[in-house]
Amino acid sequence: MPQYAEDIERIAAQEAEAAPKPVIPPAVPQTGTSVPPLLPDAGVGNLRAIGVSVAAAAVALLGILIVGRFIPPAVPLILCAAGFAAARFYGAKRAISALNGAILGTMTGLWLFFVFAICLGTASIAFSTPEGQAVIKGLPQQEQVIRLLQDPHQMVTGFLLPVFFFLIVSSAFGGLLAVSTRRPSR
Protein backbone atom coordinates (compact mmCIF):
# COMPACT_ATOMS: atom_id res chain seq x y z
CA MET A 1 0.00 0.00 0.00
CA PRO A 2 2.74 2.56 0.75
CA GLN A 3 3.91 2.38 -2.87
CA TYR A 4 0.50 3.52 -4.06
CA ALA A 5 0.29 6.40 -1.56
CA GLU A 6 3.08 8.30 -3.35
CA ASP A 7 1.39 7.81 -6.72
CA ILE A 8 -1.96 8.97 -5.35
CA GLU A 9 -0.41 12.13 -3.87
CA ARG A 10 1.41 12.90 -7.13
CA ILE A 11 -1.75 12.43 -9.26
CA ALA A 12 -3.83 14.55 -6.86
CA ALA A 13 -1.25 17.37 -7.04
CA GLN A 14 -1.26 17.22 -10.88
CA GLU A 15 -5.09 17.39 -10.96
CA ALA A 16 -5.13 20.33 -8.54
CA GLU A 17 -2.72 22.25 -10.78
CA ALA A 18 -4.69 21.39 -13.92
CA ALA A 19 -8.09 22.36 -12.46
CA PRO A 20 -9.34 25.74 -13.68
CA LYS A 21 -9.16 28.49 -11.12
CA PRO A 22 -12.41 30.37 -10.44
CA VAL A 23 -12.51 33.73 -12.17
CA ILE A 24 -13.37 36.56 -9.79
CA PRO A 25 -14.86 39.54 -11.61
CA PRO A 26 -13.31 42.90 -10.87
CA ALA A 27 -15.11 45.10 -8.40
CA VAL A 28 -17.52 47.57 -10.01
CA PRO A 29 -17.06 51.09 -8.67
CA GLN A 30 -20.12 52.68 -7.06
CA THR A 31 -21.58 55.47 -9.19
CA GLY A 32 -23.67 56.99 -6.43
CA THR A 33 -26.90 55.25 -7.42
CA SER A 34 -28.64 53.47 -4.63
CA VAL A 35 -30.07 50.02 -4.93
CA PRO A 36 -33.88 50.13 -4.77
CA PRO A 37 -35.26 48.63 -1.56
CA LEU A 38 -36.75 45.18 -1.74
CA LEU A 39 -40.48 45.40 -2.09
CA PRO A 40 -42.60 43.63 0.51
CA ASP A 41 -43.85 40.32 -0.75
CA ALA A 42 -47.62 40.30 -0.38
CA GLY A 43 -49.24 36.90 -0.47
CA VAL A 44 -50.84 34.19 1.59
CA GLY A 45 -47.47 33.39 3.20
CA ASN A 46 -47.25 36.87 4.71
CA LEU A 47 -49.24 37.21 7.93
CA ARG A 48 -49.35 41.00 7.72
CA ALA A 49 -50.85 40.81 4.22
CA ILE A 50 -53.42 38.29 5.44
CA GLY A 51 -54.36 40.45 8.42
CA VAL A 52 -54.72 43.62 6.36
CA SER A 53 -56.77 41.91 3.64
CA VAL A 54 -59.05 40.14 6.16
CA ALA A 55 -59.66 43.44 7.99
CA ALA A 56 -60.45 45.19 4.70
CA ALA A 57 -62.77 42.33 3.72
CA ALA A 58 -64.59 42.52 7.08
CA VAL A 59 -65.15 46.25 6.73
CA ALA A 60 -66.27 45.75 3.12
CA LEU A 61 -68.71 43.05 4.20
CA LEU A 62 -70.25 45.45 6.71
CA GLY A 63 -70.41 48.11 4.02
CA ILE A 64 -72.08 45.73 1.59
CA LEU A 65 -74.63 44.66 4.20
CA ILE A 66 -75.44 48.22 5.26
CA VAL A 67 -74.99 50.42 2.18
CA GLY A 68 -75.53 47.74 -0.46
CA ARG A 69 -78.99 47.09 0.87
CA PHE A 70 -80.13 50.65 0.18
CA ILE A 71 -77.87 51.52 -2.77
CA PRO A 72 -77.06 48.32 -4.71
CA PRO A 73 -74.96 50.10 -7.39
CA ALA A 74 -72.51 51.06 -4.61
CA VAL A 75 -71.39 47.43 -4.13
CA PRO A 76 -68.65 47.53 -6.82
CA LEU A 77 -67.39 50.79 -5.33
CA ILE A 78 -67.28 49.22 -1.88
CA LEU A 79 -65.30 46.27 -3.28
CA CYS A 80 -62.86 48.61 -5.02
CA ALA A 81 -62.52 50.58 -1.80
CA ALA A 82 -61.73 47.36 0.08
CA GLY A 83 -58.92 46.42 -2.31
CA PHE A 84 -57.71 50.04 -2.27
CA ALA A 85 -57.64 50.13 1.54
CA ALA A 86 -55.84 46.79 1.78
CA ALA A 87 -53.09 47.90 -0.59
CA ARG A 88 -52.82 51.36 0.98
CA PHE A 89 -52.58 50.07 4.56
CA TYR A 90 -50.15 47.31 3.64
CA GLY A 91 -47.88 49.68 1.75
CA ALA A 92 -48.19 52.58 4.20
CA LYS A 93 -44.50 52.61 5.14
CA ARG A 94 -42.93 51.33 1.92
CA ALA A 95 -43.79 51.40 -1.73
CA ILE A 96 -45.36 48.26 -3.13
CA SER A 97 -45.45 47.07 -6.71
CA ALA A 98 -48.56 46.91 -8.87
CA LEU A 99 -48.44 43.12 -8.62
CA ASN A 100 -48.49 43.25 -4.83
CA GLY A 101 -51.40 45.72 -4.91
CA ALA A 102 -53.34 43.38 -7.18
CA ILE A 103 -52.50 40.41 -4.95
CA LEU A 104 -53.74 42.25 -1.85
CA GLY A 105 -56.97 43.21 -3.64
CA THR A 106 -57.41 39.65 -4.86
CA MET A 107 -56.88 38.29 -1.35
CA THR A 108 -59.51 40.72 -0.05
CA GLY A 109 -61.99 39.55 -2.69
CA LEU A 110 -61.14 35.94 -1.92
CA TRP A 111 -61.96 36.36 1.79
CA LEU A 112 -65.27 37.97 0.85
CA PHE A 113 -66.01 35.08 -1.50
CA PHE A 114 -65.27 32.53 1.24
CA VAL A 115 -67.74 34.24 3.55
CA PHE A 116 -70.29 34.47 0.75
CA ALA A 117 -69.88 30.79 -0.20
CA ILE A 118 -70.25 29.67 3.42
CA CYS A 119 -73.41 31.78 3.80
CA LEU A 120 -74.80 30.36 0.54
CA GLY A 121 -74.05 26.79 1.65
CA THR A 122 -75.67 27.39 5.01
CA ALA A 123 -78.72 28.96 3.37
CA SER A 124 -79.11 26.08 0.91
CA ILE A 125 -79.01 23.60 3.79
CA ALA A 126 -81.50 25.66 5.76
CA PHE A 127 -83.85 25.98 2.75
CA SER A 128 -83.83 22.24 2.21
CA THR A 129 -85.68 21.71 5.51
CA PRO A 130 -89.49 21.85 5.69
CA GLU A 131 -89.32 25.22 7.49
CA GLY A 132 -87.03 26.55 4.77
CA GLN A 133 -89.42 25.32 2.07
CA ALA A 134 -92.18 27.33 3.75
CA VAL A 135 -89.99 30.45 3.59
CA ILE A 136 -89.28 29.85 -0.10
CA LYS A 137 -93.00 29.64 -0.87
CA GLY A 138 -93.38 33.22 0.34
CA LEU A 139 -90.73 34.59 -2.03
CA PRO A 140 -91.70 36.28 -5.31
CA GLN A 141 -88.95 34.35 -7.18
CA GLN A 142 -90.05 31.00 -5.74
CA GLU A 143 -89.55 28.97 -8.93
CA GLN A 144 -86.06 30.34 -9.57
CA VAL A 145 -84.92 29.67 -6.01
CA ILE A 146 -86.27 26.10 -6.04
CA ARG A 147 -84.61 25.42 -9.42
CA LEU A 148 -81.32 26.83 -8.14
CA LEU A 149 -81.39 24.73 -4.96
CA GLN A 150 -82.28 21.53 -6.81
CA ASP A 151 -79.48 21.83 -9.38
CA PRO A 152 -76.01 22.26 -7.76
CA HIS A 153 -74.40 22.67 -11.19
CA GLN A 154 -76.68 25.62 -11.93
CA MET A 155 -75.86 27.12 -8.52
CA VAL A 156 -72.13 26.94 -9.19
CA THR A 157 -72.04 28.02 -12.83
CA GLY A 158 -74.87 30.50 -12.78
CA PHE A 159 -74.36 32.04 -9.38
CA LEU A 160 -71.08 31.29 -7.60
CA LEU A 161 -68.66 31.71 -10.53
CA PRO A 162 -69.95 35.13 -11.59
CA VAL A 163 -69.93 36.29 -7.97
CA PHE A 164 -66.39 34.95 -7.56
CA PHE A 165 -65.08 36.87 -10.56
CA PHE A 166 -67.03 39.99 -9.62
CA LEU A 167 -65.56 40.04 -6.11
CA ILE A 168 -62.02 39.22 -7.23
CA VAL A 169 -61.83 41.62 -10.19
CA SER A 170 -63.42 44.54 -8.33
CA SER A 171 -61.13 44.17 -5.32
CA ALA A 172 -58.00 43.60 -7.42
CA PHE A 173 -58.83 46.74 -9.40
CA GLY A 174 -58.98 48.67 -6.13
CA GLY A 175 -55.57 47.31 -5.11
CA LEU A 176 -54.09 48.37 -8.46
CA LEU A 177 -55.70 51.77 -8.12
CA ALA A 178 -54.10 52.26 -4.69
CA VAL A 179 -50.64 51.59 -6.09
CA SER A 180 -51.13 53.79 -9.15
CA THR A 181 -52.39 56.79 -7.16
CA ARG A 182 -49.61 56.64 -4.59
CA ARG A 183 -47.30 59.64 -4.68
CA PRO A 184 -43.60 58.82 -4.80
CA SER A 185 -41.90 59.39 -1.47
CA ARG A 186 -39.07 61.89 -1.34
ChimeraX commands (.cxc) that place a marker at each C-alpha (Angstrom):
marker #1 position 0.00,0.00,0.00 radius 0.5
marker #1 position 2.74,2.56,0.75 radius 0.5
marker #1 position 3.91,2.38,-2.87 radius 0.5
marker #1 position 0.50,3.52,-4.06 radius 0.5
marker #1 position 0.29,6.40,-1.56 radius 0.5
marker #1 position 3.08,8.30,-3.35 radius 0.5
marker #1 position 1.39,7.81,-6.72 radius 0.5
marker #1 position -1.96,8.97,-5.35 radius 0.5
marker #1 position -0.41,12.13,-3.87 radius 0.5
marker #1 position 1.41,12.90,-7.13 radius 0.5
marker #1 position -1.75,12.43,-9.26 radius 0.5
marker #1 position -3.83,14.55,-6.86 radius 0.5
marker #1 position -1.25,17.37,-7.04 radius 0.5
marker #1 position -1.26,17.22,-10.88 radius 0.5
marker #1 position -5.09,17.39,-10.96 radius 0.5
marker #1 position -5.13,20.33,-8.54 radius 0.5
marker #1 position -2.72,22.25,-10.78 radius 0.5
marker #1 position -4.69,21.39,-13.92 radius 0.5
marker #1 position -8.09,22.36,-12.46 radius 0.5
marker #1 position -9.34,25.74,-13.68 radius 0.5
marker #1 position -9.16,28.49,-11.12 radius 0.5
marker #1 position -12.41,30.37,-10.44 radius 0.5
marker #1 position -12.51,33.73,-12.17 radius 0.5
marker #1 position -13.37,36.56,-9.79 radius 0.5
marker #1 position -14.86,39.54,-11.61 radius 0.5
marker #1 position -13.31,42.90,-10.87 radius 0.5
marker #1 position -15.11,45.10,-8.40 radius 0.5
marker #1 position -17.52,47.57,-10.01 radius 0.5
marker #1 position -17.06,51.09,-8.67 radius 0.5
marker #1 position -20.12,52.68,-7.06 radius 0.5
marker #1 position -21.58,55.47,-9.19 radius 0.5
marker #1 position -23.67,56.99,-6.43 radius 0.5
marker #1 position -26.90,55.25,-7.42 radius 0.5
marker #1 position -28.64,53.47,-4.63 radius 0.5
marker #1 position -30.07,50.02,-4.93 radius 0.5
marker #1 position -33.88,50.13,-4.77 radius 0.5
marker #1 position -35.26,48.63,-1.56 radius 0.5
marker #1 position -36.75,45.18,-1.74 radius 0.5
marker #1 position -40.48,45.40,-2.09 radius 0.5
marker #1 position -42.60,43.63,0.51 radius 0.5
marker #1 position -43.85,40.32,-0.75 radius 0.5
marker #1 position -47.62,40.30,-0.38 radius 0.5
marker #1 position -49.24,36.90,-0.47 radius 0.5
marker #1 position -50.84,34.19,1.59 radius 0.5
marker #1 position -47.47,33.39,3.20 radius 0.5
marker #1 position -47.25,36.87,4.71 radius 0.5
marker #1 position -49.24,37.21,7.93 radius 0.5
marker #1 position -49.35,41.00,7.72 radius 0.5
marker #1 position -50.85,40.81,4.22 radius 0.5
marker #1 position -53.42,38.29,5.44 radius 0.5
marker #1 position -54.36,40.45,8.42 radius 0.5
marker #1 position -54.72,43.62,6.36 radius 0.5
marker #1 position -56.77,41.91,3.64 radius 0.5
marker #1 position -59.05,40.14,6.16 radius 0.5
marker #1 position -59.66,43.44,7.99 radius 0.5
marker #1 position -60.45,45.19,4.70 radius 0.5
marker #1 position -62.77,42.33,3.72 radius 0.5
marker #1 position -64.59,42.52,7.08 radius 0.5
marker #1 position -65.15,46.25,6.73 radius 0.5
marker #1 position -66.27,45.75,3.12 radius 0.5
marker #1 position -68.71,43.05,4.20 radius 0.5
marker #1 position -70.25,45.45,6.71 radius 0.5
marker #1 position -70.41,48.11,4.02 radius 0.5
marker #1 position -72.08,45.73,1.59 radius 0.5
marker #1 position -74.63,44.66,4.20 radius 0.5
marker #1 position -75.44,48.22,5.26 radius 0.5
marker #1 position -74.99,50.42,2.18 radius 0.5
marker #1 position -75.53,47.74,-0.46 radius 0.5
marker #1 position -78.99,47.09,0.87 radius 0.5
marker #1 position -80.13,50.65,0.18 radius 0.5
marker #1 position -77.87,51.52,-2.77 radius 0.5
marker #1 position -77.06,48.32,-4.71 radius 0.5
marker #1 position -74.96,50.10,-7.39 radius 0.5
marker #1 position -72.51,51.06,-4.61 radius 0.5
marker #1 position -71.39,47.43,-4.13 radius 0.5
marker #1 position -68.65,47.53,-6.82 radius 0.5
marker #1 position -67.39,50.79,-5.33 radius 0.5
marker #1 position -67.28,49.22,-1.88 radius 0.5
marker #1 position -65.30,46.27,-3.28 radius 0.5
marker #1 position -62.86,48.61,-5.02 radius 0.5
marker #1 position -62.52,50.58,-1.80 radius 0.5
marker #1 position -61.73,47.36,0.08 radius 0.5
marker #1 position -58.92,46.42,-2.31 radius 0.5
marker #1 position -57.71,50.04,-2.27 radius 0.5
marker #1 position -57.64,50.13,1.54 radius 0.5
marker #1 position -55.84,46.79,1.78 radius 0.5
marker #1 position -53.09,47.90,-0.59 radius 0.5
marker #1 position -52.82,51.36,0.98 radius 0.5
marker #1 position -52.58,50.07,4.56 radius 0.5
marker #1 position -50.15,47.31,3.64 radius 0.5
marker #1 position -47.88,49.68,1.75 radius 0.5
marker #1 position -48.19,52.58,4.20 radius 0.5
marker #1 position -44.50,52.61,5.14 radius 0.5
marker #1 position -42.93,51.33,1.92 radius 0.5
marker #1 position -43.79,51.40,-1.73 radius 0.5
marker #1 position -45.36,48.26,-3.13 radius 0.5
marker #1 position -45.45,47.07,-6.71 radius 0.5
marker #1 position -48.56,46.91,-8.87 radius 0.5
marker #1 position -48.44,43.12,-8.62 radius 0.5
marker #1 position -48.49,43.25,-4.83 radius 0.5
marker #1 position -51.40,45.72,-4.91 radius 0.5
marker #1 position -53.34,43.38,-7.18 radius 0.5
marker #1 position -52.50,40.41,-4.95 radius 0.5
marker #1 position -53.74,42.25,-1.85 radius 0.5
marker #1 position -56.97,43.21,-3.64 radius 0.5
marker #1 position -57.41,39.65,-4.86 radius 0.5
marker #1 position -56.88,38.29,-1.35 radius 0.5
marker #1 position -59.51,40.72,-0.05 radius 0.5
marker #1 position -61.99,39.55,-2.69 radius 0.5
marker #1 position -61.14,35.94,-1.92 radius 0.5
marker #1 position -61.96,36.36,1.79 radius 0.5
marker #1 position -65.27,37.97,0.85 radius 0.5
marker #1 position -66.01,35.08,-1.50 radius 0.5
marker #1 position -65.27,32.53,1.24 radius 0.5
marker #1 position -67.74,34.24,3.55 radius 0.5
marker #1 position -70.29,34.47,0.75 radius 0.5
marker #1 position -69.88,30.79,-0.20 radius 0.5
marker #1 position -70.25,29.67,3.42 radius 0.5
marker #1 position -73.41,31.78,3.80 radius 0.5
marker #1 position -74.80,30.36,0.54 radius 0.5
marker #1 position -74.05,26.79,1.65 radius 0.5
marker #1 position -75.67,27.39,5.01 radius 0.5
marker #1 position -78.72,28.96,3.37 radius 0.5
marker #1 position -79.11,26.08,0.91 radius 0.5
marker #1 position -79.01,23.60,3.79 radius 0.5
marker #1 position -81.50,25.66,5.76 radius 0.5
marker #1 position -83.85,25.98,2.75 radius 0.5
marker #1 position -83.83,22.24,2.21 radius 0.5
marker #1 position -85.68,21.71,5.51 radius 0.5
marker #1 position -89.49,21.85,5.69 radius 0.5
marker #1 position -89.32,25.22,7.49 radius 0.5
marker #1 position -87.03,26.55,4.77 radius 0.5
marker #1 position -89.42,25.32,2.07 radius 0.5
marker #1 position -92.18,27.33,3.75 radius 0.5
marker #1 position -89.99,30.45,3.59 radius 0.5
marker #1 position -89.28,29.85,-0.10 radius 0.5
marker #1 position -93.00,29.64,-0.87 radius 0.5
marker #1 position -93.38,33.22,0.34 radius 0.5
marker #1 position -90.73,34.59,-2.03 radius 0.5
marker #1 position -91.70,36.28,-5.31 radius 0.5
marker #1 position -88.95,34.35,-7.18 radius 0.5
marker #1 position -90.05,31.00,-5.74 radius 0.5
marker #1 position -89.55,28.97,-8.93 radius 0.5
marker #1 position -86.06,30.34,-9.57 radius 0.5
marker #1 position -84.92,29.67,-6.01 radius 0.5
marker #1 position -86.27,26.10,-6.04 radius 0.5
marker #1 position -84.61,25.42,-9.42 radius 0.5
marker #1 position -81.32,26.83,-8.14 radius 0.5
marker #1 position -81.39,24.73,-4.96 radius 0.5
marker #1 position -82.28,21.53,-6.81 radius 0.5
marker #1 position -79.48,21.83,-9.38 radius 0.5
marker #1 position -76.01,22.26,-7.76 radius 0.5
marker #1 position -74.40,22.67,-11.19 radius 0.5
marker #1 position -76.68,25.62,-11.93 radius 0.5
marker #1 position -75.86,27.12,-8.52 radius 0.5
marker #1 position -72.13,26.94,-9.19 radius 0.5
marker #1 position -72.04,28.02,-12.83 radius 0.5
marker #1 position -74.87,30.50,-12.78 radius 0.5
marker #1 position -74.36,32.04,-9.38 radius 0.5
marker #1 position -71.08,31.29,-7.60 radius 0.5
marker #1 position -68.66,31.71,-10.53 radius 0.5
marker #1 position -69.95,35.13,-11.59 radius 0.5
marker #1 position -69.93,36.29,-7.97 radius 0.5
marker #1 position -66.39,34.95,-7.56 radius 0.5
marker #1 position -65.08,36.87,-10.56 radius 0.5
marker #1 position -67.03,39.99,-9.62 radius 0.5
marker #1 position -65.56,40.04,-6.11 radius 0.5
marker #1 position -62.02,39.22,-7.23 radius 0.5
marker #1 position -61.83,41.62,-10.19 radius 0.5
marker #1 position -63.42,44.54,-8.33 radius 0.5
marker #1 position -61.13,44.17,-5.32 radius 0.5
marker #1 position -58.00,43.60,-7.42 radius 0.5
marker #1 position -58.83,46.74,-9.40 radius 0.5
marker #1 position -58.98,48.67,-6.13 radius 0.5
marker #1 position -55.57,47.31,-5.11 radius 0.5
marker #1 position -54.09,48.37,-8.46 radius 0.5
marker #1 position -55.70,51.77,-8.12 radius 0.5
marker #1 position -54.10,52.26,-4.69 radius 0.5
marker #1 position -50.64,51.59,-6.09 radius 0.5
marker #1 position -51.13,53.79,-9.15 radius 0.5
marker #1 position -52.39,56.79,-7.16 radius 0.5
marker #1 position -49.61,56.64,-4.59 radius 0.5
marker #1 position -47.30,59.64,-4.68 radius 0.5
marker #1 position -43.60,58.82,-4.80 radius 0.5
marker #1 position -41.90,59.39,-1.47 radius 0.5
marker #1 position -39.07,61.89,-1.34 radius 0.5
marker link #1:1,2 radius 0.2
marker link #1:2,3 radius 0.2
marker link #1:3,4 radius 0.2
marker link #1:4,5 radius 0.2
marker link #1:5,6 radius 0.2
marker link #1:6,7 radius 0.2
marker link #1:7,8 radius 0.2
marker link #1:8,9 radius 0.2
marker link #1:9,10 radius 0.2
marker link #1:10,11 radius 0.2
marker link #1:11,12 radius 0.2
marker link #1:12,13 radius 0.2
marker link #1:13,14 radius 0.2
marker link #1:14,15 radius 0.2
marker link #1:15,16 radius 0.2
marker link #1:16,17 radius 0.2
marker link #1:17,18 radius 0.2
marker link #1:18,19 radius 0.2
marker link #1:19,20 radius 0.2
marker link #1:20,21 radius 0.2
marker link #1:21,22 radius 0.2
marker link #1:22,23 radius 0.2
marker link #1:23,24 radius 0.2
marker link #1:24,25 radius 0.2
marker link #1:25,26 radius 0.2
marker link #1:26,27 radius 0.2
marker link #1:27,28 radius 0.2
marker link #1:28,29 radius 0.2
marker link #1:29,30 radius 0.2
marker link #1:30,31 radius 0.2
marker link #1:31,32 radius 0.2
marker link #1:32,33 radius 0.2
marker link #1:33,34 radius 0.2
marker link #1:34,35 radius 0.2
marker link #1:35,36 radius 0.2
marker link #1:36,37 radius 0.2
marker link #1:37,38 radius 0.2
marker link #1:38,39 radius 0.2
marker link #1:39,40 radius 0.2
marker link #1:40,41 radius 0.2
marker link #1:41,42 radius 0.2
marker link #1:42,43 radius 0.2
marker link #1:43,44 radius 0.2
marker link #1:44,45 radius 0.2
marker link #1:45,46 radius 0.2
marker link #1:46,47 radius 0.2
marker link #1:47,48 radius 0.2
marker link #1:48,49 radius 0.2
marker link #1:49,50 radius 0.2
marker link #1:50,51 radius 0.2
marker link #1:51,52 radius 0.2
marker link #1:52,53 radius 0.2
marker link #1:53,54 radius 0.2
marker link #1:54,55 radius 0.2
marker link #1:55,56 radius 0.2
marker link #1:56,57 radius 0.2
marker link #1:57,58 radius 0.2
marker link #1:58,59 radius 0.2
marker link #1:59,60 radius 0.2
marker link #1:60,61 radius 0.2
marker link #1:61,62 radius 0.2
marker link #1:62,63 radius 0.2
marker link #1:63,64 radius 0.2
marker link #1:64,65 radius 0.2
marker link #1:65,66 radius 0.2
marker link #1:66,67 radius 0.2
marker link #1:67,68 radius 0.2
marker link #1:68,69 radius 0.2
marker link #1:69,70 radius 0.2
marker link #1:70,71 radius 0.2
marker link #1:71,72 radius 0.2
marker link #1:72,73 radius 0.2
marker link #1:73,74 radius 0.2
marker link #1:74,75 radius 0.2
marker link #1:75,76 radius 0.2
marker link #1:76,77 radius 0.2
marker link #1:77,78 radius 0.2
marker link #1:78,79 radius 0.2
marker link #1:79,80 radius 0.2
marker link #1:80,81 radius 0.2
marker link #1:81,82 radius 0.2
marker link #1:82,83 radius 0.2
marker link #1:83,84 radius 0.2
marker link #1:84,85 radius 0.2
marker link #1:85,86 radius 0.2
marker link #1:86,87 radius 0.2
marker link #1:87,88 radius 0.2
marker link #1:88,89 radius 0.2
marker link #1:89,90 radius 0.2
marker link #1:90,91 radius 0.2
marker link #1:91,92 radius 0.2
marker link #1:92,93 radius 0.2
marker link #1:93,94 radius 0.2
marker link #1:94,95 radius 0.2
marker link #1:95,96 radius 0.2
marker link #1:96,97 radius 0.2
marker link #1:97,98 radius 0.2
marker link #1:98,99 radius 0.2
marker link #1:99,100 radius 0.2
marker link #1:100,101 radius 0.2
marker link #1:101,102 radius 0.2
marker link #1:102,103 radius 0.2
marker link #1:103,104 radius 0.2
marker link #1:104,105 radius 0.2
marker link #1:105,106 radius 0.2
marker link #1:106,107 radius 0.2
marker link #1:107,108 radius 0.2
marker link #1:108,109 radius 0.2
marker link #1:109,110 radius 0.2
marker link #1:110,111 radius 0.2
marker link #1:111,112 radius 0.2
marker link #1:112,113 radius 0.2
marker link #1:113,114 radius 0.2
marker link #1:114,115 radius 0.2
marker link #1:115,116 radius 0.2
marker link #1:116,117 radius 0.2
marker link #1:117,118 radius 0.2
marker link #1:118,119 radius 0.2
marker link #1:119,120 radius 0.2
marker link #1:120,121 radius 0.2
marker link #1:121,122 radius 0.2
marker link #1:122,123 radius 0.2
marker link #1:123,124 radius 0.2
marker link #1:124,125 radius 0.2
marker link #1:125,126 radius 0.2
marker link #1:126,127 radius 0.2
marker link #1:127,128 radius 0.2
marker link #1:128,129 radius 0.2
marker link #1:129,130 radius 0.2
marker link #1:130,131 radius 0.2
marker link #1:131,132 radius 0.2
marker link #1:132,133 radius 0.2
marker link #1:133,134 radius 0.2
marker link #1:134,135 radius 0.2
marker link #1:135,136 radius 0.2
marker link #1:136,137 radius 0.2
marker link #1:137,138 radius 0.2
marker link #1:138,139 radius 0.2
marker link #1:139,140 radius 0.2
marker link #1:140,141 radius 0.2
marker link #1:141,142 radius 0.2
marker link #1:142,143 radius 0.2
marker link #1:143,144 radius 0.2
marker link #1:144,145 radius 0.2
marker link #1:145,146 radius 0.2
marker link #1:146,147 radius 0.2
marker link #1:147,148 radius 0.2
marker link #1:148,149 radius 0.2
marker link #1:149,150 radius 0.2
marker link #1:150,151 radius 0.2
marker link #1:151,152 radius 0.2
marker link #1:152,153 radius 0.2
marker link #1:153,154 radius 0.2
marker link #1:154,155 radius 0.2
marker link #1:155,156 radius 0.2
marker link #1:156,157 radius 0.2
marker link #1:157,158 radius 0.2
marker link #1:158,159 radius 0.2
marker link #1:159,160 radius 0.2
marker link #1:160,161 radius 0.2
marker link #1:161,162 radius 0.2
marker link #1:162,163 radius 0.2
marker link #1:163,164 radius 0.2
marker link #1:164,165 radius 0.2
marker link #1:165,166 radius 0.2
marker link #1:166,167 radius 0.2
marker link #1:167,168 radius 0.2
marker link #1:168,169 radius 0.2
marker link #1:169,170 radius 0.2
marker link #1:170,171 radius 0.2
marker link #1:171,172 radius 0.2
marker link #1:172,173 radius 0.2
marker link #1:173,174 radius 0.2
marker link #1:174,175 radius 0.2
marker link #1:175,176 radius 0.2
marker link #1:176,177 radius 0.2
marker link #1:177,178 radius 0.2
marker link #1:178,179 radius 0.2
marker link #1:179,180 radius 0.2
marker link #1:180,181 radius 0.2
marker link #1:181,182 radius 0.2
marker link #1:182,183 radius 0.2
marker link #1:183,184 radius 0.2
marker link #1:184,185 radius 0.2
marker link #1:185,186 radius 0.2
view
